[in-house]
Amino acid sequence: MPRRTVSVPHPNGDTTPSNFGEKDPLNSNGDPHTGAPEKKVELRKKVTLLRGISIIIGTIIGAGIFISPKGILKNSGSVGMSLVVWIACGILSLFGALSYAELGTCIKKSGGHYTYILEAFGPQVAFVRLWVDMIAIRPAGLAVIALAFGRYILEPIFMPCGVPEIAIKLATTIGITMVMYLNSMSVSWTARIQIFLTFSKLLAIAIIIVPGLYQLFKGETKNFENAFEVNTVDLSGLPLAFYSGMYAYAGWFYLNFVTEEVENPERTMPLAICISMVIVMICYTMTNVAYYTVMSAEELLASDAVAVTFAEKLMGNFSVAVPVFVALSCFGSMNGCLFAISRMFYVASREGQLPEVLSMIHIRRHTPLPAVIVLYPITLLILFLGDIYSLLNFMSFLRWLFIGVAVVGLIYLRYTRPDMPRPFKVPIFIPVVFSFTCFFMVFLSLYSDPINTGIGFAISLTGIPAYFIFIHFERKPKWFQKLSGQRLAFQPFSCCLSSIGYFCSSSCCHMGAIE
């Protein structure tokens, strides 16, 4: 398939031209009318260490720790064992994050999982990952987070009554629109607001931890008595407890989706990843300790909103503020996820596996405007017409499958390309242990829910014929070439993308080239 000529970073850090076909006149070395040198339109390096930390923490910490952190307790069987699982899952997630830090510093391209699979195993496997992300996982995941935002932002208004479903969906739509607009308009403001929302999350967690520890120092330790009681520990449930814990820490990989916009990535990425993971591990562990100082294991399992129950017991009317903090936490997760995922679509377009329009960058704002907007109609369609939770049940295990494949790619590149510059290198046992963990989680999904997992596999396998139809075959019928422009990989979205292209093309966006 023909590709465009853009400058992309070589793994060793040099900028080299990639042969994507004809040279775009808008990216030439001079103005076509005056002959004057033209400044290259590109995404700028605006992700500092603080902004990188806010992206990671902001996408990991969502609503779960405030509302329902009980999956681990339920499956581990005791208070003490649940805390051990929280810490162990944090360490395993740190292993994955460190593996991605190595990948991000030796392959200096945005795109995260997609880019690493493409580099190690080629375009076919990478396209299947991209296909699943675009048609299901990303829009459904964004819709679920947005629904939580819509519900909890309205809860203080409708208390003590329930929030009407139509109001939730309207608030959800407004939230999605706000996030899309913010990411379209400014990278700097997106990052600043992400920092604010991350500090809001940490403040909310501190409001739980501080009074909880105060109760602990006062001697409220009755719920920790017999914390490791053997009779209550369920060894058969421990794998499911680890499964819940790994999902709670998911999000550490999002900084790798914006590698090309990170200042000094060799230093910033490992530092941001390590600092963020340590902060999240401490927050998660201490928040659960605080919960147990006020609630017994039985009360925590029975609560529909653990943080609200905690606040009602210790802080009285302040519990009304908890839903607002949860809504802000969800908004931060939405903002960070969209910021990162839009870069994956941008890179996939640059590689010729998505429509050309998605690799355009706004001239003045330097945002990948089409790549941000493309997720908007798909998310709203799933929100109002789709069965979101069933879709996530079908597809969620694929996240760990492809993360495991990407980390195996790290091991593979160690042996096939030993001379590749690696500014940050982890001991080999770290990616080995983490990739084994990922594949174990896939096996656990298949064992515990074979029907939904099988359906998810079947949906993902549709990416194989899609690759050969839209990407691989060089000779297509003339009617198809005219319709697709020889580069359209996702025909079902052609109308939407054509509209985006018309909106962006006249004088707003240029084809992007990243240094």
Backbone hydrogen bonds, N-H to C=O, Kabsch-Sander energy under -0.5 kcal/mol:
donor,donor_aa,acceptor,acceptor_aa,energy
5,T,22,E,-1.0
6,V,4,R,-0.8
6,V,18,S,-0.8
8,V,6,V,-0.6
8,V,16,T,-1.9
10,H,14,D,-3.8
13,G,10,H,-3.2
16,T,8,V,-1.9
16,T,14,D,-0.6
18,S,6,V,-2.4
20,F,18,S,-1.2
27,N,24,D,-1.9
28,S,25,P,-1.3
31,D,36,A,-3.4
35,G,31,D,-2.2
38,E,29,N,-0.7
42,E,40,K,-0.6
46,K,44,R,-1.5
46,K,261,E,-0.5
47,V,261,E,-2.8
48,T,46,K,-1.0
52,G,48,T,-2.6
53,I,49,L,-2.4
54,S,50,L,-2.2
55,I,51,R,-2.0
56,I,52,G,-2.0
57,I,53,I,-2.8
58,G,54,S,-2.1
59,T,55,I,-1.4
60,I,56,I,-2.0
61,I,57,I,-2.4
62,G,60,I,-0.8
66,F,63,A,-1.0
67,I,63,A,-2.1
68,S,64,G,-1.6
70,K,68,S,-0.5
71,G,68,S,-0.5
74,K,70,K,-2.7
75,N,71,G,-1.6
76,S,72,I,-2.1
77,G,73,L,-2.0
80,G,227,A,-1.9
81,M,227,A,-0.7
82,S,78,S,-2.0
83,L,79,V,-1.8
84,V,80,G,-1.8
85,V,81,M,-2.3
86,W,82,S,-2.2
87,I,83,L,-2.1
88,A,84,V,-2.8
89,C,85,V,-2.9
90,G,86,W,-1.6
91,I,87,I,-2.1
92,L,88,A,-2.5
93,S,89,C,-2.5
94,L,90,G,-2.0
95,F,91,I,-1.9
96,G,92,L,-1.9
97,A,93,S,-2.7
98,L,94,L,-2.7
99,S,95,F,-2.1
100,Y,96,G,-2.1
101,A,97,A,-1.8
102,E,98,L,-1.8
103,L,99,S,-2.1
104,G,100,Y,-2.9
105,T,101,A,-1.4
106,C,102,E,-1.5
107,I,103,L,-2.3
108,K,106,C,-0.6
109,K,107,I,-2.2
111,G,257,F,-0.7
112,G,256,N,-1.5
114,Y,111,G,-1.1
116,Y,112,G,-2.0
117,I,113,H,-2.6
118,L,114,Y,-2.3
119,E,115,T,-2.4
120,A,116,Y,-2.1
121,F,117,I,-3.0
122,G,117,I,-0.6
122,G,118,L,-1.2
126,A,122,G,-1.5
127,F,123,P,-2.4
128,V,124,Q,-1.7
129,R,125,V,-1.8
130,L,126,A,-2.3
131,W,127,F,-3.2
132,V,128,V,-2.3
133,D,129,R,-2.1
134,M,130,L,-2.5
135,I,131,W,-2.4
136,A,132,V,-1.5
137,I,132,V,-1.8
138,R,133,D,-1.9
140,A,136,A,-2.4
141,G,137,I,-2.7
142,L,138,R,-2.6
143,A,139,P,-2.1
144,V,140,A,-2.1
145,I,141,G,-2.0
146,A,142,L,-2.3
147,L,143,A,-2.3
148,A,144,V,-1.9
149,F,145,I,-2.1
150,G,146,A,-2.8
151,R,147,L,-2.3
152,Y,148,A,-2.4
153,I,149,F,-2.2
154,L,150,G,-0.9
155,E,151,R,-0.9
157,I,154,L,-0.9
158,F,154,L,-1.7
159,M,155,E,-1.2
161,C,158,F,-1.9
168,I,164,P,-2.0
169,K,165,E,-2.4
170,L,166,I,-2.0
171,A,167,A,-2.6
172,T,168,I,-2.5
173,T,169,K,-2.3
174,I,170,L,-2.2
175,G,171,A,-2.4
176,I,172,T,-2.6
177,T,173,T,-2.5
178,M,174,I,-2.5
179,V,175,G,-2.2
180,M,176,I,-2.6
181,Y,177,T,-2.7
182,L,178,M,-2.6
183,N,179,V,-2.4
184,S,180,M,-1.5
185,M,181,Y,-1.7
186,S,182,L,-1.7
187,V,365,R,-0.5
190,T,186,S,-1.5
191,A,187,V,-2.4
192,R,188,S,-2.6
193,I,189,W,-2.6
194,Q,190,T,-1.9
195,I,191,A,-2.1
196,F,192,R,-2.2
197,L,193,I,-2.7
198,T,194,Q,-2.3
199,F,195,I,-2.4
200,S,196,F,-1.9
201,K,197,L,-2.1
202,L,198,T,-2.4
203,L,199,F,-2.3
204,A,200,S,-2.4
205,I,201,K,-2.4
206,A,202,L,-2.3
207,I,203,L,-2.2
208,I,204,A,-0.9
209,I,205,I,-3.0
210,V,206,A,-2.6
212,G,208,I,-1.4
213,L,209,I,-3.0
214,Y,210,V,-2.1
215,Q,211,P,-2.1
216,L,212,G,-1.8
217,F,213,L,-2.7
218,K,214,Y,-1.3
219,G,216,L,-1.3
220,E,215,Q,-2.4
221,T,219,G,-2.0
224,F,221,T,-1.8
225,E,222,K,-1.0
227,A,224,F,-1.3
229,E,226,N,-1.7
232,T,229,E,-1.1
233,V,229,E,-0.9
233,V,230,V,-0.5
234,D,76,S,-1.3
235,L,233,V,-0.8
237,G,234,D,-0.9
238,L,234,D,-0.7
238,L,235,L,-0.8
241,A,237,G,-2.0
242,F,238,L,-2.6
243,Y,239,P,-2.0
244,S,240,L,-2.3
245,G,241,A,-2.2
246,M,242,F,-2.6
247,Y,243,Y,-1.6
248,A,244,S,-1.8
249,Y,245,G,-1.3
250,A,246,M,-0.5
250,A,247,Y,-0.8
252,W,249,Y,-0.7
254,Y,251,G,-1.4
256,N,253,F,-0.9
257,F,254,Y,-1.4
258,V,255,L,-1.5
259,T,256,N,-0.8
261,E,258,V,-2.0
262,V,259,T,-1.7
263,E,47,V,-2.3
267,R,264,N,-1.4
268,T,264,N,-2.9
269,M,265,P,-1.6
271,L,267,R,-1.6
272,A,268,T,-3.1
273,I,269,M,-2.5
274,C,270,P,-2.5
275,I,271,L,-2.7
276,S,272,A,-2.3
277,M,273,I,-2.4
278,V,274,C,-2.1
279,I,275,I,-2.3
280,V,276,S,-2.7
281,M,277,M,-2.5
282,I,278,V,-2.3
283,C,279,I,-2.7
284,Y,280,V,-3.0
285,T,281,M,-2.3
286,M,282,I,-2.7
287,T,283,C,-2.3
288,N,284,Y,-1.8
289,V,285,T,-2.1
290,A,286,M,-2.4
291,Y,287,T,-2.3
292,Y,288,N,-2.2
293,T,289,V,-1.2
294,V,290,A,-0.8
294,V,291,Y,-1.1
295,M,291,Y,-3.0
300,L,296,S,-2.4
301,L,297,A,-2.2
302,A,298,E,-1.6
303,S,299,E,-1.1
306,V,67,I,-2.1
307,A,66,F,-3.1
309,T,305,A,-2.3
310,F,306,V,-2.6
311,A,307,A,-2.5
312,E,308,V,-2.6
313,K,309,T,-1.6
314,L,310,F,-1.8
315,M,311,A,-3.2
316,G,311,A,-0.7
318,F,315,M,-1.8
319,S,316,G,-1.7
320,V,317,N,-1.9
321,A,318,F,-1.9
322,V,319,S,-0.9
325,F,321,A,-1.9
326,V,322,V,-2.4
327,A,323,P,-2.4
328,L,324,V,-2.4
329,S,325,F,-2.3
330,C,326,V,-2.4
331,F,327,A,-2.4
332,G,328,L,-2.3
333,S,329,S,-1.9
334,M,330,C,-2.5
335,N,331,F,-2.6
336,G,332,G,-2.5
337,C,333,S,-2.5
338,L,334,M,-2.5
339,F,335,N,-2.2
340,A,336,G,-1.9
341,I,337,C,-3.2
342,S,338,L,-2.2
343,R,339,F,-0.6
343,R,340,A,-0.9
344,M,340,A,-1.0
345,F,341,I,-1.8
346,Y,342,S,-2.0
347,V,343,R,-2.5
348,A,344,M,-2.5
349,S,345,F,-2.1
350,R,346,Y,-2.1
351,E,347,V,-1.8
352,G,349,S,-1.6
353,Q,348,A,-2.7
354,L,348,A,-0.7
358,L,355,P,-1.7
359,S,356,E,-1.9
360,M,357,V,-1.6
361,I,510,H,-3.3
362,H,367,T,-2.8
363,I,508,C,-4.1
366,H,362,H,-1.7
369,L,367,T,-2.3
372,V,368,P,-1.7
373,I,369,L,-2.4
374,V,370,P,-2.2
375,L,372,V,-0.7
376,Y,373,I,-1.8
378,I,374,V,-0.7
379,T,375,L,-2.4
380,L,376,Y,-2.2
381,L,377,P,-2.2
382,I,378,I,-2.2
383,L,379,T,-2.5
384,F,380,L,-2.2
385,L,381,L,-2.4
386,G,381,L,-0.6
386,G,382,I,-1.3
388,I,386,G,-1.1
391,L,387,D,-2.1
392,L,388,I,-2.3
393,N,389,Y,-2.2
394,F,390,S,-2.1
395,M,391,L,-1.8
396,S,392,L,-2.8
398,L,395,M,-1.7
399,R,396,S,-1.3
400,W,396,S,-0.6
401,L,397,F,-1.6
402,F,398,L,-2.5
403,I,399,R,-2.1
404,G,400,W,-2.3
405,V,401,L,-2.0
406,A,402,F,-2.4
407,V,403,I,-2.2
408,V,404,G,-2.4
409,G,405,V,-1.9
410,L,406,A,-1.1
411,I,407,V,-1.6
412,Y,408,V,-2.8
413,L,409,G,-2.7
414,R,410,L,-1.6
415,Y,411,I,-1.0
415,Y,412,Y,-0.6
416,T,412,Y,-2.4
417,R,413,L,-2.2
420,M,417,R,-1.6
430,I,427,P,-1.7
432,V,428,I,-1.7
433,V,429,F,-2.6
434,F,430,I,-2.2
435,S,431,P,-2.6
436,F,432,V,-2.0
437,T,433,V,-2.0
438,C,434,F,-2.3
439,F,435,S,-2.3
440,F,436,F,-2.2
441,M,437,T,-1.9
442,V,438,C,-1.7
443,F,439,F,-2.3
444,L,440,F,-2.5
445,S,441,M,-2.0
446,L,442,V,-2.2
447,Y,443,F,-2.4
448,S,444,L,-2.8
449,D,445,S,-2.3
453,T,449,D,-2.2
454,G,450,P,-2.3
455,I,451,I,-2.3
456,G,452,N,-2.3
457,F,453,T,-2.3
458,A,454,G,-2.3
459,I,455,I,-2.4
460,S,456,G,-2.3
461,L,457,F,-2.2
462,T,458,A,-0.7
462,T,459,I,-1.0
463,G,460,S,-1.8
464,I,461,L,-1.6
466,A,462,T,-1.6
467,Y,463,G,-2.0
468,F,464,I,-1.8
469,I,465,P,-2.5
470,F,466,A,-2.7
471,I,467,Y,-2.2
472,H,467,Y,-2.5
473,F,468,F,-1.5
476,K,474,E,-0.7
481,Q,477,P,-2.2
482,K,478,K,-2.4
483,L,479,W,-1.8
484,S,480,F,-2.8
485,G,481,Q,-2.2
487,R,484,S,-1.3
488,L,484,S,-0.8
489,A,487,R,-0.8
491,Q,489,A,-0.6
493,F,490,F,-1.7
494,S,491,Q,-2.1
497,L,493,F,-2.6
498,S,494,S,-2.5
499,S,495,C,-1.9
500,I,496,C,-2.0
501,G,497,L,-2.8
502,Y,498,S,-2.3
503,F,499,S,-2.2
504,C,500,I,-2.2
505,S,501,G,-1.9
506,S,502,Y,-0.7
508,C,504,C,-0.5
509,C,504,C,-2.0
510,H,361,I,-2.5
512,G,359,S,-2.6
513,A,41,V,-1.4
514,I,7,S,-0.8
